[in-house]
Amino acid sequence: MKFKKIIIAILSFSALVTQAQETAKETTTADFKLSANYNTNLNYFGRTDSLQSSGFFPMAELWVNNSFYVNAAPIFVNNNLQSFDYAGTIATLGFQHVSDKLITHAFFMKPLYTEETKLVQSALKAQTGLSLTALNKILNVTVGADLKFSDKTDLGATFGLDHLIQIPGKNNLSIIIDPGFYAYAGTQNFTRTYQEKKRNLFLLPSTNEVTENEQRFNILAFEFAVPLIITKEKWQFVTTPSYIMPKNLIKVEGRPDLSETGENAFYTTFSLKYTF
């Protein structure tokens, strides 16, 4: 598990949009929220470790008002070799503004991993991003960009389409379904080795092995997700079944430690939240 990776987003993109639409309110009072979250298959754009780890992450959120928030989530990893071992904590500072036609979301995320962590994303030192979601009764359209900081800086981009379905409930019960399709792109860093033929001072042919570092911007994955959000008073339950299709996996011949592994896969995120 030595690949670079960001652990699953604490809230999926579509779930964030729905939550913003549902809970946005004109208030200047602070809200404190606690949630328990579980992901059945931790992945980074469909890229996984050889152990196919699952993850549990409780999260504490403080919303200063209806726009500014800070949260922190310790990460516990479970697989055949680890039984809910502590891997580190992710802290996020963000801004989210909701209007009738647009959701604006900006964030800065700082991972704090333990030295023993072998998660794919453990090389990540920080991430910042901005997304805009145009709201429409037919389709919501999301575009986003982010920067990931490690030994090198990587640029990421997101494009998404989702359709919000609200089901009337009784006794303060609200049910929302938000099926969506998302495309992810970003820069990839890898080395390329090739044989270069030259002639020396005596005009005799010689072959040199040349290794170059390259960076390319590629499609990383496509994803279908169907978040289900059930809200009753101060409680909220979210489940997000998803199907991820990784693209442009990096393969280094003879170096599995430098290669990426991944395949089309289903996974689900569960979240139970309480607002104080």
N, C-alpha and C positions, 0 to 999 in steps of 0.2 A: 504494500500500500504506500508507494512512494510518489504517486502522481500528485500534481498540483490540483487542488479542488476547493471550491466553496461548498460547505455543507449545505444541505437543503435550506432554502429560504425559510425564515421563521414563519412567515406567512406567505403563501403562494401569491403570485401577481394578481390573479383573478380574485382570490379571496380578499386581498387587500382592497381592491376596487369595490367589491360588494360591501365590505365592512365599512368603508368610508361613506358609501351612499346611505347605508342603513343607520349608522351611528352618528354621523355628523350633526352637530347641534350648535346653536349660537350660545356659547357660554364662555365665561372667563374663569370658571372654577376648575380646580385640578381633579383629575380622575386617576385612580390607582387600580390596576388590573393585574390579576394573577391567572396564569394558564398552565395547563399540562399538555404537552405536545408529543406525538409519537409518529415516526416515519418508518415504514416497513422496509425501505431499501434506499439507503443514503446514496445519492448519485450527484455527479456534476455534469449536467447536460448529457445524461445517459452513461457517463464514464463511472465505473465502479471499481472497488478494490476486489481482490481475489476472494475475500471472505464474505462479500455481499452483506455488509453490516447494516443493522437497523440502528435507529437512534431515538433516545428519549431526551427531551429538553424542556424543563419547566422554564417559564419566562415571567419576569416582572416588568410591567410597563407603567410609566408615569406620564400622563398627558397633562402638560402645564395648562393648556386650554384646548380648544378644538383643533388646533393646528400643530403645535410643537409637542414632541414626545421624546422620551429616552427610555430604552429598555435594555435588559440584560438577560442572557439565557445560557446557563451552564449546559454543556453537552455530555451526554453519557452514551457510550457506544456498546453495542451488544453483537457478538458473533460467536463462532465456534471456539475462539481462543480467548475472548473477553466477555465477562458477564457484567454489563452495565458499568464499565470502567469510565472514570472521569477523564475527558479528553481536553477540556478547556472551556472558556467562556467567550461568547460573542456579545459585544456591547454596541448599541446603535443609537445615534442621535439623528432625529429626523424632523422634517416639516411636511405636512400634508394639508393642502387647502382644497375644499370642496365647494363648487358652485353648481348651478343648475346645468351647466353645459360642459364643465371641465374639472378634472381632478389633477392637481399638481402635487407630485411627491418627490422630495429630495432627501437624501440620507448620507450619513457617513458611518461606516461600520468598522469596528476594530476587533479583530479576533485575538484572543489571548490563550494560545495553546500551551500545553505542558511539553516539556522537552521530550517526553517519552511518546508523544502522540505520533501515530503512523497514518493518520488520516490523509487522504489524497490532497486535501486543501491546506495542509499544515504549513506550506511555504507562503501562504497569503499573509501579508502584514497589515493591509488595510484595503478598504474599498469605498468608493463614493459614486453616487449615481443620481440621475434625474429622469423622471418619467412624466408623460402627459397622457391623460385619457380623455378623449372627446366622447361625451355621453350622448346617446341617441336611443330612441325607443326600439329601433331595429337592431343596430349593432354598436357596441362601444369599441372604439379604436384606441389602442395603446401603442405609443412609441417611447422608447427609452434608450439611454446610453449610460455607460458606467466606466470607471477606471479601476483596475485591480492592481495593487502595488505589491510586488514581491522583489526578487532580485532584478526583475525587469517590470516595466509597466505595460499592462495589457488593456486594450480597448474592447469594450463589449457593447452589443446593441440588441434590443428586443423589439419585436413587433407582435401585437396580439389583437385578436378579435374575440369578443364575447357578447353573449345575449343574456340579459337579466330577466329572470322569471320570478315573479312574486306570487306566492300562493296565500290566499286569505286564511288567516287563522283566528282562533277564538281565545278568550281569556289571556290577552296580552302575548299570544304566541305568534311569532313571525317565521315564515319559511321562505327561503330564497334558494333558487337553483341558478347557477351561472356557467353554463357550458361555454368553453372557449378553446381557441386554437392559438398557439404561440410559436414563433420562430426566433431562435437565438443565434447570434453570430458573435465573432470575436477574433482577436489576434491569437496566433499560435506560434510558439517559439520552438525551433528544433534545429538539429545540425544535419548538414548534407555532406557526404563524403564521396569523392569521385577521383578517378585516375586522370592525371594530366600528363600528356606526352610532350617532351621537349627535346631539344638537341643541345648537347653541352659544347664546351669550347672547341672540342675536336670534331664537332658535327656528328657525334654519335648519338643515336636515339636513347632517351631515358624516360622512365615513367615515375612520376611523383604522386603520392597520395595527398589530396588536398581536402581539408575539412573546413566548412564554412558554417557560420551561424545565420539562420534565416528567420524571418518573421512574416507570416501571411495572415490575411484577414479572410476567414472562412465561415460558412454556415456550420454551427456546432450541433444543433439539434432542432427537431420539431416536436411539439408536444400537444396532446389533447388532454384537457382537464375538465372535470365536472364538479365544482365545489357545491356542497349542500350546506347551507347555514340555517340553523334553527336557533331562534332567540326567544327567550321568555324572561321578562323583567331584567334582572341583573346577570342572568346566565346566558351563555352562548356556546353552542356546539357546532363545530365545523369538521366536515370530512371531505377530503379532496382526492378522489380516485383519479389517477393520471396514467397516460400511456406515453412514454418518451422514446424517441427515435434518434439516437446519436448519429452524427455525420462527421466525416473527415477525421476519423481516429488516426492518431499519429502512430506509425509502425516503424520501428528501427530494427533492421535485419540483424539477428544474432544478439539483440539487446532487449530482452523482455522487460528489464528494469526501467528502460527508457520509453517503452511502448505503452500506449493507452489501450485499455480493455473496456468493452461495453457492447451491449446489444439492445434491441428493442425490448422494452419491459414495462410491465404494469407495476405501479407502486401506489401507496395510499398514505396520506397524512391525516391524523386525527388530532383535534384540539378541543379542549374544554376550558372555557374562560369564565371568570367571575369579576364583575366590576364593583368596586367598593363605593 
